[in-house]
């Protein structure tokens, strides 16, 4: 399996090293077949962080990450998102079956998880009190972002990874998830309106297109 990254010149000083941007593989995809092929590649940055496709053997550790993420939500005042056993192992398994479940590792240890799935997203068919930036082109959606509280820069790594694959990305979050709302806007997404999950729960929806 090919590991993507870059070599740092040994003569670079520490300050230069810390300010270098990760080199991402530039292969982009807009259909499921291409998505399936790309999922077997590994993204790596200069700080020994990798993003790889999740495997069934990762399930137990993924669920620990999910529990940690729920703890962060509750401590920040987000008391209702991800209740009643969500995300379940069945949900994570479904991500894997679509080759859309991804693991984030620092120095070989799992620190985060997210789903990156090709359109269409059924709950995005209708949007209320607003509109998508573009509602005709294929896109990818990011779901189920989770990490341990001491893992830093997770959202930035996810966004870099996802935009190295597609230029049109959508994401949604709970209205009580102020941390996620801040990160989404910080990374250049535009608030587009309100969508409703199959359960009827309301979510704030965002989109970003890189031209």
N, C-alpha and C positions, 0 to 999 in steps of 0.2 A: 504494500500500500504506500502510495507516494506521500511523503510528508512535505508540506509546503512551508516556506519560511524564507529567511534570508540570513546571510552571514554578516556579522559585524566585524569590520576591520579592526585588527588587534591594536592598531595605533590610535583608534578613537578614544578620546577622553570620556570619563564617566558622564559628564553633562551632555555630550553629543549623543551618547548611547540612550540616555533616558528620554531624549526628545525625538528619537527616531520613530517613524510611523511603521506599523507592521505591513509587510508586503503580502497582499492577499492574492489568491489565485483569481484570475479575471473571468473565468468561464461563467457566463450567465445563462439562465434557462427560463423558459416561459411555458413549458409543457411538462406533463407528468413524467414522460420518458426521460427527458433530460434531467429532471429533478432526481429520478431514480439513480441515474449514472453518477451525478455529482455527490450524492450522499455518501459514497464510499471513499471520498477524498477527506483528508484531514487538514484543518486550518490550524496554523500555529503562529504565535506572535513572538516577539523578542524576549518575553519574560517567562518562557517555558509554559505558557498557557496553550492548551489545544482544545479544539472543538471537533468532536467526532460523532458518528452516528451511534445512537443508543442500541444496546443489545439486550435480549431477554435476561441475560445473566446480571444486568445492571439494575434490575427492578427493585431489589431490596434497598439498595443505596439511593435510588431515585426517590423512593417513598420517604426516606429519611430527609432528603433535601426538601421535599414537599412539606413535611411537618415543620421543618425549620422556617420555611417561607411563611407558613401560616402563623408561626410565632411572631415573626416580624410584623405581619399585618395586624395582629391583635395588639401588640405593643404600641403601634402607631395610631391606634384608634379605629382601624378597619376591622370591625367586629363581625361582619356578615359575609364577606367574600370567601369563597372556598369552604363552605360549610357542608355538612351532611356527607362526609366521606369523599368529597371532590378535591383534587383529581384522584380517581380510583385507579387501581392497577389496570382495569379494563380500558380506561381512557388512554393511559400511557401505552398500553399494548396496541391500541388502534393507531396511535401516532407512529409507532414502530412499523406497523404493517404497511403504512403509507410512506415508509422511509423518511418520515418527518420528525422523528424524535432525536434530539441531540443532547450530548453530554459535554459539559465544560470541565476540564481537568487542569489543575495547577500542580506541577511536579508529580504527575501520575495519580493524584487524588481528586475524586469527584467533588466539585464545589458548586455545580449548578446544572440546571436542565431547562430546555425550552423546546417548543414545537415550532417548526417552520414548514408550512404546508401550502401547496399551490391552490389557486382559485379553481372553482368558485367556493366561497364560504357561504353556506345557505343563510346564515343569520345576517349577512350583509346585503341581501337582495333588496331589502327596504331600509331606508335610513330616514329618520325623522328630524325635524327642526334644523335642517341643513342639507348638504349634498356632498358627495365624494368629489375630490379634485378631478378625477377621471373615472368614469363608470363604464368604459367600453373596452379597455385594454386588460389583458391578463395581469394578475398580480399574485403576490404571496402574502400570507398572513402569519403573524407571530402570536403564539398562544402559550400559556402555562409557563411563564418565566418564573423560575424559582432558584434560590441560592442560599448558602449559609450566611449568617450575618457578618462574619469576619472575612468574607470574600469580596474584594473591592474591584470596581470597574467591570462588573459582570454585564450590565446593560450595554455599555460601550462595546465590549467584545462581541456581544450578540448582534448589535446593529452593524458593526464592521463586517462580520461574517455574512449576514443576510444581504447586505447591499453589494457584496462581492458576487452574489448569485443572481440578484434581480434588482431592477431600478425602481420598481413599483411595489411598495409594501404598505399593508394596512395592519392596524393593531387596535385593540380596544381594552378598556379597563373599567373597573368599578368606580362609582362616583366617590366612594370613601377612600380609595387608594391614592392618597395624595403623593406618596413617594413615586409611584409609577407615572402619574400625570406629570409630575415635575420632570422625570427622566425623558418621557416621550417628547414633551415640548422642547426640552434642552437639546435634543438631538434632531431638531428641525422638522418634526411632524406638524401637520396642520389639523386642528380640531375640525371635524366635519359634521358631527351631529350625533344623534342617539340611535342605537340599534338595540334590538331585543333578542335575548337568547331564546332557545327553544323552551326553556322553563318559564319564560315571561319576564325574567330579570332584565333590568335596564343596564346598558353599558355606554360609556363615552367612546366614540369612534374617531380614529385618526388615520391619516394617510400621508405618505411622503413619496414623491417621485423625483428621481435624480435624472436630469437630462444630460 
